[in-house]
């Protein structure tokens, strides 16, 4: 009888010990292991889910915290890499015109520009290079403000025909001076209205056209602007007959600071944020933007803007 009691006590004790180990000691050891790895900076060591209960619930919370900390570290790493790339790009793009300006200034100081014609050419080149630097700095400043939503938009009701027709006249004169032909088509009716910031919308169009001109790569350049009515929105297509964009680059051209191999190897200066500014402005207007291209045949940038309807006031 005494042996039976001892046997039962041993079984009960062993069962209780097993339960305590499984429900308390093992989870606490596991929690300690998690904290040790996290303290050592090892955020890749996964511990899985707990098996229920308060302690195992703590394990699951620690695992969630580990994943969150890992994500924060990864975001920080990517941000630091992007910052380094931005600094490298800006340094390169600023160094090019600065070197040119120094060269022409030294030429003037050394008397190389010894005729009025040469002096005029040197001064104009210095002025143009300084403008390039100013434009780059303005783009970077604008993007920083757009990225933090600190640029106030001044939205107005704009008649689509009047706004784009007037803009096309100005653009046509500018392109003509550069030897580029403008083709303009507007099939939207006179009463169609959009709500937009006229200045920022002008920036969108100018940035797209400037990008087309920069990488045109041919003498008989043509840029076309087409305005279409597509139901509850209008679609604007700005296309060129330039070199086009490689298929592998096309999905990324609106990413900030992204530049294709062609543009990176080009002598043309650029921040790599012109089209990312365009996308941000269009999206802030509630529109959608995309690109299509065939290498050797040109690029078409398309964006949509919602039409204004009186029911919005109801």
N, C-alpha and C positions, 0 to 999 in steps of 0.2 A: 504493500500500500504506500509506504514511504517513497519507494522508487518511482511509483506512478506520479506522486505529487511533484517530486523533483523533476521528472521528465516533462510534466505539464508546465512547470515553472520555466524550465529551459526553453520549451517551445514558445511560450508566451513572451519570455524575455527576448529570445532571438527575433520573434516577429516584430516586437516593439522596436528593437534595435535596428532592424531592417527598415522599418517605416521611418524612424528618426533619421537614419543615414540617407534614405532616398529623398525624404521630404525636407530635410533640414541641412544635414552635414554636406551632402554632395552638392546641392544648389549653392550653399555658401562657399564651398571650395571652387565651384565653377565661377561664381561671382568674383571671387578673389583672383582667379585666373584672368577673367576679362579685364578687371581693373589693372592688373599687372601688365598685360599686353598693351593696353591703352596708355598707361603711364610711360611705357618704353617707346611709344610712338608707333606701335604696330597696329594699324587700323584696318588691315586686310584679314586679320584672323577672325573667322566667323565662328559663332558659338551655337547657332541654330535657335530653335524655339524651346521654351520650357515645357514642362508636362503638366502644368496647372498648379494651383495653390498660390499662396501669397509670395513665398520665396521665389518660385519659378516665374511668377509675374514680374518680380524684380529683375530676373535674368532677361526676360523679354524686353523690359524697359531699357536695360543696359545695352542690349543688342541694338535696339532702336537708336539710342544715343550714339553708339559706335558708328552706325551707318550715317547718322546726321553729321557727326564730326568729320567723318571721312569725306562726305560730300562738300563740307565747308572747306576742307583742306584742298580738295580737287579744284573747286571753284577758285580758290586763292591762287593755286599753282597756275591755272589757265590764265587768270587775270594778270599775274606777274609776267607770264610768257608773252601775252598780248601787249603789255606795257613795254616790254623790252623791244618787241618788234616795231611798235609804233615809234619809239624813240629812235630806233635804227633807221626807219623809213624817213622820218622827219629830218634827221641829221643828214641823210643822203640827199634828200630833196632840197634842203637849204644850202648844203655845201656846193651844189652845182651852180646856182646863180651867184653865190658869194664869190666863188672862184672866178667866174666870168667877169663879175663887176671889178674885182681886184685887178684882173688882167687888163681890162680896158682903162681903168684909172692909171695903172702903171704906164700904159702906152701913152696916155695924155701927159703924164709927168715926165716921161723920157723923150717927149717930142716926136713920137711916132705919128701922132695925128697932126701932121704938118701942113694940112690944107683945110680950108673951111668945110669941104665935103667930108673928109675923114673925121674931123672933129664933130660934125653934125651926126655922122653915123655912130661914132663911139658914144656920144651922149644919149642918143635914142636907144641904143642897145642897153646902156646902163639903166635908163628909165624903165624899159620893158622888163628887165630882169628884176628890178626893185618891185615892179607891179606883180610879177609872178610870186615873189616872196610874200607880198602883202595879201594876195589872194589866198595863198596857202594858209597863212595865219588866220585870216578871216574864216575860212572853211573849218579849221580846227576849233576855233572859238564857237562858231555856230553849232557845230555838231555836239560839242560839250554841253551847250545850253539846251539843245533839242533832246539830248540823251537824258538830261535831268528834268525835262519838262518845264524848263524855266523861261521858255520863249512864249510870250503871250501872242496868240493868234488874233488877228482882227478880221473876223468873218463878215462878209457882205454878200448880198444877193447880186449875182453877176449874170448878165445875159450872155449865154454861151457864144452866140454869133458875134456880138459886138466885141466881147473880150478877146476872143481868139482871132477875129479878123484884124483888129487893131494890132495885136501882137505879131501877127504874120507879116504886116507891113514893115515893122521895125526889124524883125528877124531877116526878112528878105534883103533889106538894104545892107545889113551887117554881113550876110553871107555873100552877097554880090561883091563886096569889097575884098572878100577873101577868095574870090573866083569859084564859089560854090553855088550851084543852082538850088532854088527852093521850089518845091511842088506843094501846093496847099489845096486841100479839099475839105469842105465843111458841108455835110448833108443834114445838119440839125436845123430844125425849124426856128424861126425868129423868136418864138415865145418861150423857148426852153431856158430855164434858169437853174443855176447851181448856187449853193452857199459855200463860199471859199474865201480864203485870205488871198487877195489879188497879188500881193508882193511875194508871198511864199510860193504860190502857184507859178508865178513868173520865174522864181528861182528854180523850180522843178524843171521847167521847159529849158531854161538857159543851161542848167547843169547837164541835161541829157544832150543838148546840141553841142555844147562845149566838148563833151566826151567824144561825140561822133567826129567832130572836126579834128580833135587831137590824134585820133587813130584812123583817120580816113585812108591815108596811104595811097592816094591816087590824085591825079590832076583834074579829071573830069568828075569831081565830086558832086553828088546830089543828096539833098536831105528832103524828105517828104513829111508833111504833117497832115494827118487825116483825122477828122472829128466825126464820129458816128453816133447815132441814136440807137441804143440797145435796150429799149424798154424803160425801166425805172432808173437807168443810168446813162451817162454818155461814156464813150470810149475814145481815148486819145492815143493815136499811134504816131510815134516819131521814128522814122526809119532812115537808114543811109545805105549807100552802095559801097561801103568801105571794105576793110579786110575781114570783118566778121569776128566772131568769138568761137574758140574751140569748144566742142561739146562738153569736154571735161570741166571747163571753166564756167560755163553758162549758169549752173545752179548757184554759184557763189558771187556773182558780180555785184549783188546788192549788199553783201556782207561788208561790214566796216573794215577798212584798211586792207581789203583783198584786192590784189592786182594780178592779172594773168601774166604768164611768162612773157607774152608779147609786150605788155605795157611795162613790165619790170625792166626789160631789155631796151626799152625805148629811151631816147634822149629827152622825151617830153617830161616835163615836171608835173607831178600830181600827188595829192595827199592819199589817194585811195579811198576817200570817203565821199566823193561827189555823189555817187549813186546811192550810197547808204543814206545820205541826207534826203535824197529824192524819195526813197522808200518811206522814211520816217514821216515826212511831210504828207505824203499821200495816205498813209495809214492813219495819221492824225486827222485827216479829212474824212475818214470812214471809207476810203477807196481801196483798191487792190492794184498791184503792179506786177508785171512779169516781162520777160524778154524772150525773144526768138532770134535765132541766128543760124546762118550757114556760112562756114568759112569760105572766104573769097567772094561772098555775095552781099555781105552787109549784116546789120543788126537792126532789129525793130524793138523798141521799148514801148510797151502798152500800159496804160493805166485807166482806171475807171473812177468816175465821180458820180455820186447820187444826184439825181435831179430834185429840184425843190418842188414840193407840192403843197398846196394851200391847206390840206388836211392836217399838216404838221402843227398848224396853229390852233387846232380844235382841242 
